[in-house]
């Protein structure tokens, strides 16, 4: 890693540059709760919570369902889901996936 202020090489885990003392931005040091872009059934709320907690999304959906079925909880569960849908930011777009097509190579006897 290189210092963003003076450009000298520093250790990847450094918070400050040993040469100039400038504070370094740490990339990927925290997780952010976002709506899931890859695992969504309705809005991606349960998928986003599952990604944030590193658990299976089915478990989160089942827990949400059970908590919503508790007497008087259906309205609360639906309202909580809608509020989460509004409040939790959308995940940033990811790079397009490869199409799975084999690469095209020229014939072996081509000059």
Backbone torsions as a table, in degrees:
resi	resn	phi	psi	omega
1	UNK	NA	149.0	-179.9
2	UNK	-117.0	146.6	179.2
3	UNK	-64.1	134.3	-179.9
4	UNK	-77.0	-12.1	-179.0
5	UNK	-98.9	-54.2	-175.6
6	UNK	-103.7	-15.1	176.4
7	UNK	85.6	3.5	179.5
8	UNK	-80.3	152.9	-179.3
9	UNK	-75.1	133.9	178.5
10	UNK	-134.3	167.0	179.2
11	UNK	-64.9	146.6	-178.0
12	UNK	-61.1	-30.7	-176.7
13	UNK	-90.0	4.6	-176.7
14	UNK	-72.8	137.1	173.7
15	UNK	-92.5	-24.8	-180.0
16	UNK	-132.3	150.0	177.4
17	UNK	-75.4	133.1	179.7
18	UNK	-74.4	-17.3	180.0
19	UNK	-89.8	-52.5	-174.9
20	UNK	-107.4	-14.1	177.9
21	UNK	82.9	7.5	-178.6
22	UNK	-70.7	141.2	178.0
23	UNK	-72.3	136.1	-178.8
24	UNK	-102.5	143.4	176.3
25	UNK	-80.1	130.3	178.1
26	UNK	-92.5	125.1	179.1
27	UNK	-93.2	134.7	175.3
28	UNK	70.6	23.0	-177.8
29	UNK	-84.4	-9.0	178.3
30	UNK	-143.4	157.4	177.0
31	UNK	-102.3	148.6	177.7
32	UNK	-120.0	134.7	177.2
33	UNK	-75.7	119.5	178.0
34	UNK	-135.8	161.5	172.7
35	UNK	-66.9	139.2	-177.6
36	UNK	-71.5	132.2	176.7
37	UNK	-89.8	-18.8	-175.3
38	UNK	-109.0	-26.2	-176.0
39	UNK	-127.1	79.5	-179.8
40	UNK	-129.4	136.4	175.1
41	UNK	-100.5	-46.4	178.1
42	UNK	-112.9	-65.7	-177.5
43	UNK	-127.6	-8.3	-179.3
44	UNK	92.7	10.0	-178.9
45	UNK	-65.7	-54.5	-178.7
46	UNK	-64.9	-38.0	177.0
47	UNK	-64.1	-39.2	178.2
48	UNK	-67.7	-40.8	177.2
49	UNK	-64.4	-40.7	179.2
50	UNK	-64.2	-42.1	177.6
51	UNK	-63.4	-40.2	-179.4
52	UNK	-65.7	-39.4	-178.2
53	UNK	-90.5	-3.5	-177.4
54	UNK	57.1	48.8	176.2
55	UNK	-128.3	170.9	179.4
56	UNK	-70.9	132.6	-179.0
57	UNK	-61.7	-28.6	178.3
58	UNK	-63.2	-37.7	178.3
59	UNK	-63.1	-44.2	179.5
60	UNK	-63.6	-42.7	179.2
61	UNK	-63.4	-41.0	178.8
62	UNK	-66.1	-42.0	178.1
63	UNK	-63.6	-42.9	178.8
64	UNK	-62.0	-41.0	179.4
65	UNK	-64.7	-46.1	-179.9
66	UNK	-62.6	-43.5	179.4
67	UNK	-67.1	-27.5	178.2
68	UNK	-77.7	-26.4	-177.9
69	UNK	-81.6	-21.2	177.9
70	UNK	-51.6	136.9	-176.5
71	UNK	-47.7	126.2	-179.5
72	UNK	82.6	-4.3	-175.8
73	UNK	-91.0	-14.8	-177.0
74	UNK	-60.1	-48.6	179.4
75	UNK	-64.0	-42.4	179.0
76	UNK	-64.0	-41.0	179.6
77	UNK	-65.5	-41.7	179.3
78	UNK	-68.5	-43.9	179.8
79	UNK	-64.2	-42.3	179.0
80	UNK	-62.2	-39.4	178.8
81	UNK	-64.3	-44.7	-179.9
82	UNK	-64.5	-40.8	178.3
83	UNK	-64.7	-43.1	178.3
84	UNK	-62.4	-39.9	179.1
85	UNK	-60.1	-38.6	-178.7
86	UNK	-77.3	-41.0	-172.4
87	UNK	-81.0	-42.7	-175.1
88	UNK	-71.6	128.0	-178.8
89	UNK	-71.3	155.0	177.5
90	UNK	-72.3	148.1	176.6
91	UNK	-68.8	145.7	176.9
92	UNK	-67.0	148.1	179.3
93	UNK	-62.3	143.2	178.6
94	UNK	-98.9	162.2	178.3
95	UNK	-62.8	143.3	-180.0
96	UNK	-58.5	139.4	179.9
97	UNK	-73.7	155.6	176.0
98	UNK	-66.3	148.4	-177.1
99	UNK	-77.2	-11.9	-179.7
100	UNK	87.4	-1.5	179.1
101	UNK	-74.4	145.5	179.3
102	UNK	-70.8	144.7	178.7
103	UNK	-65.8	147.9	-179.6
104	UNK	-92.2	123.3	178.9
105	UNK	-117.2	147.9	176.7
106	UNK	-69.4	155.7	178.1
107	UNK	-57.7	149.6	-177.8
108	UNK	-63.9	-28.4	-177.7
109	UNK	-93.1	9.6	179.5
110	UNK	-72.0	144.4	-177.7
111	UNK	-93.9	NA	NA
